Amino acid sequence: MSVRGRKTKPLGALLVDRKVVTPEQLQEALLLQKSTPLRLGQLLIKKGMATEDEVLEALAEQSGISYHKSIVFDDSENIFGRVPTYFLKKNRVVPFKSDASLIRVAAADVLNIHPFDDLKMLYPDHDIETVLAPEAEILRVINSHFDIMRADSAGDVIDGLAGSDFEILSSPVMETEDILDMANEAPIIRLVNTMVTQAVQDRASDIHIEPYEKDLAVRFRIDGILYQMFTPPKKFQGAIISRIKIMANLNIAENRLPQDGRIQIKIGGKDIDIRVSVFPTYYGERVVMRLLNKTDMNFDLSAMGFSETVLESFEETIRKTYGVVLVTGPTGSGKSTTLYGVLSRLCSPEINILTVEDPIEYQLHGVGQMQVKPKIDLTFANGLRSILRQDPDVIMIGEIRDLETSEIAIQAALTGHRVFSTLHTNDAASGVTRLIDMGVEPFLITSSVNAFLAQRLVRKVCPHCREAYRPTAQMLSQLGLGAAKIKGSRFYHGKGCEKCLGTGFMGRTGIFEFLPLSNDIRRMIIGRSEAYEIKEQAIKEGMLTLLSDGLEKAMAGSTTIEEVLRVS
């Protein structure tokens, strides 16, 4: 920790000295800080003025300790077993290296000194040396070396279930009360809890529980791809699904109709919001659980994969005082995350931001969010009408699905509002024809819409096991990549390792196609030109297509050519 009596500069001054922020940005942040409980560093990160690494490096300098962006765990003395996991998670500290006389401890908050007194009591014969590290890295080490080593996997729990304890489950006819009793049995509770925990640790976005004639399959969607994880015995099917229904406050007696529910839990210090969908099939109810990790979610536009030129142009567009910006792409392409990034970038005490969503995936501080409820006739269109009476500056509509919603959004833009929404189309130019197909007049599109942004998500090469490779000449030829174009590029793919679960990929990034409406393109829209003609004109004006942006990322080594071709 910092040395007593040591004179250190304030954090803001250090960041200015390091040229991380300008004096003007610092003054702006200090003014904003008066209306928020966030610390200065947290505020600068949230506003995109500084990265977490830049703030933590400055904090480490201020405190006189070292900063570790990543932590290598080494308990060669085998002494860390006595530290309670809950204590580490609560205080965001983790011991990660030891020798005969010294224990090194990573902390996320240099101001919280109390846990170090407790650690000193646990290890009276050792000195404690503190380093600063990102909170996410500390939690990763805790989950990897304290949680996982002390917990069974879902497969272990399944293997440990005694069949004789649940023989009644094999009966073809069961009363609801029996199912409820069995769903509350300790082994079933443990199995479901462990299944969800393993999904979070494996970075899964969805859990699929799929009943078939003779078996029950559990699959995880990781980085957009489904992987078969394990197959619990068919006889546990009813109890497992009933347990999930109980957790989601669904009707356990109803198995003929679809049901939707929600579970909120905390795993490894992370707040997880789970959306549960139950769907009846011939062999029983199928369950999909979507995991929304609210703790690790990053809505920073600069971290989403935009190239510098596209990001600069996109940010210039979203700061216009009126007009519509539409983000397009199929389900699961990251459209909502991009819109949340836009709202986070625009959010300030000076403007009023309101949204109409279905569902609200993440709660944003400083933003008024409305949940669509069709059962009481609270549709996108009706919600949007109400929002316009709330004096908004910025409006976000979860999705434009029909003519009524699109017309209200366009009218809002024409009366001086900034409107952001999504469309389901394959590329940016197709957004124009989609609106026309809905019934929107071309002159309304040209007078209200500022730009279309198409996007996809591609898997990133695992940094722990990546290795250089050269694509085949045939593949390069098909893509029009000659020797001159790939000169100086290095292509990588992942071999597969423990950290990426053998997939060779870890995490995802976006590829984008940004189409601002120029005067020439507006004239083409008025003339009802086809989407491919609009796209050709946009390319002439310098637009990067999804494929081109993806290939640039592949040539930079962040993804593979095969992955780009898969999604574009």
Salt bridges, closest charged atoms under 4 A:
ASP17 OD2 - LYS9 NZ 2.46
ASP53 OD2 - LYS69 NZ 3.16
GLU57 OE1 - ARG18 NH1 3.80
GLU61 OE1 - ARG18 NH2 2.80
ASP74 OD2 - LYS97 NZ 3.25
ASP109 OD1 - ARG39 NH1 3.12
ASP127 OD1 - LYS120 NZ 3.84
GLU129 OE2 - ARG104 NH2 3.02
GLU135 OE2 - ARG92 NE 3.07
GLU137 OE2 - ARG140 NH2 2.75
ASP147 OD2 - LYS89 NZ 2.28
ASP152 OD2 - ARG190 NH2 2.21
GLU167 OE2 - LYS235 NZ 3.55
ASP206 OD2 - ARG290 NE 3.03
GLU210 OE2 - HIS208 ND1 3.69
GLU210 OE2 - ARG219 NH2 2.87
GLU210 OE2 - ARG286 NH2 2.89
ASP223 OD2 - ARG203 NH1 3.10
GLU254 OE2 - ARG256 NE 3.30
ASP271 OD1 - LYS266 NZ 3.41
ASP273 OD2 - ARG262 NH2 2.76
ASP273 OD2 - ARG275 NH2 3.35
GLU285 OE2 - LYS245 NZ 2.83
ASP296 OD2 - LYS270 NZ 3.18
ASP300 OD1 - ARG345 NH2 3.13
GLU315 OE2 - ARG345 NH1 1.80
ASP358 OD2 - ARG401 NH2 3.60
GLU399 OE1 - ARG401 NE 3.15
GLU399 OE2 - HIS424 NE2 3.41
GLU404 OE2 - ARG385 NH2 2.37
ASP427 OD2 - LYS535 NZ 3.54
GLU441 OE1 - ARG528 NH2 3.78
GLU467 OE2 - HIS493 NE2 3.26
GLU513 OE1 - LYS535 NZ 3.99
ASP520 OD1 - ARG523 NH2 2.24
ASP549 OD2 - LYS553 NZ 3.08
GLU563 OE1 - ARG459 NH2 3.09
GLU563 OE2 - ARG566 NH2 2.52
